[in-house]
Amino acid sequence: MSDAPSSMVERVVLILGVFSRSSGTLTLGQISSRSRLPRSSVHRILQQLVTARWIERRDNEYTLGLRMFEIGSHVEQRTRFSEVARPLMQELSAATGHVVHLALLDEQDVVYLEKVGGTFGSTLPSRVGGRLPAHCTGVGKVLLAYSPKAITDEYKKSGMRRQTNASIMTEDALETSILNIRNFGYSTERGEAVPGVGCVGAPIFEFGNVVAAISACGPQQRLRVDELKHRVMWTAAEISRRLMASSCPPSRAVNPMQNSGHSATVVDFSTPAGWRRSRAAEEEHRIERVEKC
């Protein structure tokens, strides 16, 4: 009895594996034969997978369902984020000596896609694929700040988990943090997730939407926010530009200043004002980029 759940999982894996090695649709008999599972068991499992939209039934044949493609598209998107961001994260870590994170928001938590850093990184609880409460982290506060109001309102009502004595625990404190982030374009975190550790975070944009965030973390007493914030925002802006470029074939990527009637202006991304100007320019030409992709 104790190994029954494991046995069911193994059977589901075998059945899905049949589809991964095939193209088009498959009959019940073909799936049973190729998975080497009893026909009755395969039929019962397929019924459940169809209900869950993992598998789609067409007359007497089966194919991968919409849910599989939905999940696959998320994996592809996250892989693209990591591939674009990682080289720049390594540069930021090397320049500052801090641990650099890349993360997404998933309900009440941030999920870490990448973590770059030296020996100090091993002392942090963050890990690739791991989670932490969003309101306690530099990346999480950035992602909440740029989320729709309905999401932040729901987050406040859900109850905020305490990580340390410094963690934000009231709706007013979280709202103040969100307003500051929107105003200045970066977040700070001081011992709110791990005692003695501080972070500076910034948003990553694609087509005008925040899709991820990065942060640089280190010992709180060594964190020089006034200097670090410019490096983190510049890195986030550069990741944003490269994501936009990767969304279009290289031969069709658009230079916002080319044939636009605007004179080319050098923007200093090491300042908040320059960073915000880059965001405004990107938004101005967003529709043109979409049409040309």
C-alpha positions in Angstrom: 0.0 0.0 0.0 2.8 2.4 0.9 4.3 2.4 -2.6 0.9 2.8 -4.4 1.3 6.6 -5.0 4.8 6.1 -6.3 3.5 3.4 -8.6 0.9 5.7 -10.0 3.4 8.5 -10.6 5.7 6.1 -12.4 2.8 5.0 -14.7 1.9 8.6 -15.5 5.5 9.3 -16.4 5.6 6.2 -18.6 2.5 7.3 -20.4 3.6 10.9 -20.9 7.0 9.5 -22.1 5.2 7.7 -24.9 3.8 11.0 -26.2 7.2 12.7 -26.0 8.6 10.1 -28.3 5.7 10.3 -30.8 4.2 12.8 -33.2 0.5 13.2 -33.8 -2.2 11.2 -32.1 -2.1 7.7 -30.5 -4.7 5.1 -29.8 -5.2 3.4 -26.5 -3.7 0.2 -27.8 -0.6 2.0 -29.0 -0.1 3.8 -25.7 -0.6 0.5 -23.8 1.9 -1.4 -26.0 4.6 1.3 -26.0 4.3 1.9 -22.2 4.0 -1.8 -21.5 1.2 -1.1 -19.1 -2.1 -2.9 -18.9 -4.8 -1.5 -21.2 -7.2 -1.0 -18.3 -4.7 0.9 -16.3 -3.8 3.1 -19.2 -7.4 3.8 -20.0 -8.1 4.9 -16.4 -5.1 7.1 -16.2 -5.8 8.7 -19.6 -9.3 9.6 -18.4 -7.9 11.5 -15.4 -5.3 13.2 -17.6 -8.0 14.3 -20.1 -10.0 15.8 -17.2 -6.9 17.7 -16.0 -6.2 18.9 -19.6 -2.8 17.2 -19.7 -4.1 14.9 -22.5 -6.7 15.7 -25.2 -9.0 13.0 -26.6 -10.0 13.2 -30.3 -12.5 10.4 -31.1 -10.6 7.3 -30.1 -7.2 8.8 -30.2 -5.2 10.9 -27.7 -2.7 13.7 -28.0 -0.9 16.1 -25.6 -3.3 18.6 -24.1 -3.3 22.4 -23.8 -2.1 22.2 -20.2 1.2 20.6 -21.4 1.8 23.5 -23.9 1.0 26.1 -21.2 3.6 24.7 -18.9 6.1 24.2 -21.6 5.8 27.8 -22.7 6.5 28.9 -19.1 9.7 26.8 -19.0 10.8 28.2 -22.3 10.2 31.8 -21.1 12.1 31.2 -17.8 15.0 29.6 -19.7 15.2 32.7 -22.0 15.2 35.0 -18.9 18.1 33.1 -17.4 20.1 32.9 -20.7 19.9 36.7 -21.2 20.4 37.7 -17.6 23.1 35.4 -16.4 26.1 37.0 -18.1 25.1 40.5 -16.8 24.5 39.0 -13.3 28.0 37.6 -13.3 29.4 41.0 -14.3 27.4 42.7 -11.5 28.6 40.1 -8.9 32.2 40.4 -10.0 32.1 44.2 -9.9 30.4 44.4 -6.4 31.4 41.2 -4.7 27.7 40.6 -3.9 25.3 37.7 -4.6 23.0 38.5 -7.5 19.5 37.0 -7.8 17.0 36.7 -10.6 13.4 36.0 -9.6 9.8 35.9 -10.6 6.6 36.4 -8.5 4.4 33.3 -7.9 1.4 34.1 -5.7 2.8 35.0 -2.2 6.4 34.0 -3.0 9.4 34.9 -5.2 10.8 31.9 -7.1 14.5 32.2 -7.8 15.6 31.4 -11.4 19.3 32.3 -11.0 21.8 32.9 -8.2 25.3 34.1 -8.9 27.9 34.7 -6.2 30.9 33.5 -4.3 31.3 31.9 -0.9 28.9 34.3 0.7 26.1 32.9 -1.5 26.2 29.6 0.3 25.3 31.3 3.6 22.0 32.6 2.1 18.8 30.5 2.2 18.0 31.4 -1.4 18.5 28.7 -4.1 17.5 28.2 -7.7 14.0 26.9 -7.7 13.5 28.0 -4.1 11.0 30.3 -2.6 10.9 33.1 0.0 8.0 35.5 1.0 7.9 38.3 -1.5 7.6 41.2 1.1 10.8 40.1 2.8 13.1 40.2 -0.2 14.5 42.9 -2.5 13.3 41.2 -5.6 9.9 40.4 -4.1 9.2 44.0 -3.1 10.1 45.2 -6.6 7.7 42.7 -8.2 4.9 43.6 -5.8 5.4 47.3 -6.5 4.9 46.8 -10.2 2.0 44.3 -9.9 -1.6 45.3 -10.5 -3.3 46.8 -7.5 -5.6 43.8 -7.2 -2.6 41.5 -6.6 -1.0 43.7 -4.0 -4.4 44.2 -2.2 -4.8 40.4 -2.1 -1.3 40.0 -0.9 -1.9 42.3 2.0 -5.0 40.5 3.0 -3.4 37.0 2.9 -1.2 37.7 5.9 2.5 38.4 5.8 4.9 35.8 7.1 7.6 37.0 9.4 11.2 35.9 8.5 13.1 38.1 10.9 12.4 40.8 13.5 13.0 43.4 10.7 10.4 41.9 8.3 7.6 44.1 7.1 4.4 43.0 8.9 1.8 45.8 8.4 -0.1 46.8 5.3 0.9 50.5 5.8 4.6 49.6 5.9 4.3 47.5 2.7 2.3 50.3 0.9 5.0 52.8 1.9 7.7 50.5 0.5 5.8 50.0 -2.7 5.3 53.8 -3.3 9.0 54.4 -2.7 10.0 51.7 -5.2 7.7 53.1 -7.8 9.0 56.6 -7.2 12.8 55.8 -7.2 12.9 52.6 -9.4 14.7 50.3 -7.0 14.1 48.5 -3.7 16.1 48.1 -0.5 15.9 45.3 2.0 17.8 45.4 5.3 17.8 42.2 7.3 14.2 41.4 6.5 14.8 37.9 5.1 18.1 37.0 6.7 19.5 38.9 9.8 22.6 41.0 8.8 22.0 40.7 5.0 20.9 43.6 2.9 19.7 43.8 -0.8 19.1 46.3 -3.5 16.6 45.2 -6.2 15.4 46.6 -9.6 12.7 45.5 -12.1 13.2 43.9 -15.5 10.8 45.1 -18.2 9.6 43.5 -21.5 7.2 45.4 -23.7 6.3 47.7 -20.9 5.6 45.0 -18.3 7.7 43.9 -15.4 8.5 40.3 -16.0 11.2 39.6 -13.4 13.5 41.4 -11.0 17.2 41.2 -9.9 18.9 42.0 -6.7 22.4 42.3 -5.3 22.8 41.0 -1.7 25.6 41.2 0.8 26.5 41.7 4.4 24.4 44.7 5.6 27.3 46.6 7.0 29.2 46.5 3.7 26.2 47.4 1.6 26.6 50.9 0.0 23.1 51.5 -1.3 23.9 54.9 -2.9 26.5 53.3 -5.1 25.0 49.9 -5.6 21.5 51.1 -6.7 23.0 52.6 -9.9 24.8 49.4 -10.8 21.7 47.3 -10.1 19.3 49.5 -12.1 21.8 49.7 -15.0 22.0 45.9 -15.0 18.2 45.5 -14.9 17.8 48.1 -17.8 20.4 46.2 -19.9 18.7 42.9 -19.3 15.4 44.5 -20.3 17.0 45.8 -23.6 18.4 42.4 -24.4 15.1 40.7 -23.7 13.4 43.0 -26.1 16.1 42.3 -28.7 15.7 38.6 -28.2 12.0 38.9 -28.8 12.7 39.9 -32.4 14.8 38.1 -35.0 18.2 39.9 -35.1 17.8 41.1 -38.7 14.5 42.7 -37.8 15.3 44.2 -34.3 14.5 47.9 -34.1 16.7 50.7 -33.0 14.4 53.1 -31.2 16.3 56.1 -32.6 16.6 54.9 -36.1 14.2 56.6 -38.6 12.2 57.9 -35.7 12.7 61.6 -36.2 14.4 61.9 -32.9 18.0 62.8 -32.4 20.2 60.2 -30.8 20.7 61.1 -27.2 23.2 59.4 -24.9 21.5 58.4 -21.7 23.4 57.9 -18.4 22.0 54.7 -17.0 24.0 55.1 -13.8 21.4 57.6 -12.5 17.7 57.0 -11.7 16.7 59.8 -14.1 18.6 58.2 -16.9 17.1 54.9 -16.1 13.6 56.3 -16.2 14.3 58.1 -19.5 15.3 54.7 -21.0 12.0 53.2 -19.8 10.0 56.1 -21.3 11.9 55.7 -24.7 11.3 51.9 -24.7 7.5 52.4 -24.0 7.3 55.1 -26.8 8.6 52.6 -29.4 7.0 49.5 -27.9 4.2 49.3 -30.5 6.7 49.7 -33.4 8.8 46.8 -32.1 5.7 44.5 -31.7 4.6 45.2 -35.2 8.0 44.4 -36.7 8.5 41.2 -34.7 
